[in-house]
Amino acid sequence: MIKKVIFTLLQFVLFLVAFFAGSLLPVFQLLPPITMTFANGTRAFEWDGILLMLALFVLVLLIEVLRKRFRSAAPWTTLAVALAAILGLAMKFGFKDLQP
């Protein structure tokens, strides 16, 4: 049980770093950014960090399937990616200020 918690924490850090790296380096630009205008300026949300994190999530799930550990490891991996997404959005990864 403690081993699963440690691996979940490591996966959480991996997914959070992937989300952060994708937010800093928007290289894919597969989806157009969402822009929002407020009284103090315009902000945009870049999707690259989330897409990179989800691609990594699918890769980890594929590895778990190949190792025949999908049933026991997939819920922990899903928890790690959900927590990384929540914390990354709370830390405003992917949000950028646009200059007028």
Buried (B, 14 or more C-beta within 10 A) or exposed (E): EEEEEEBBEEBBEBBBBBBBBBBEEBEBEEEEBEEEEEEEEEBBBBBBBBBBBBEBBEEBBEEBEEEEEBEEBBEBBBEBBEBBBEBBBEEEBBBBEEEE
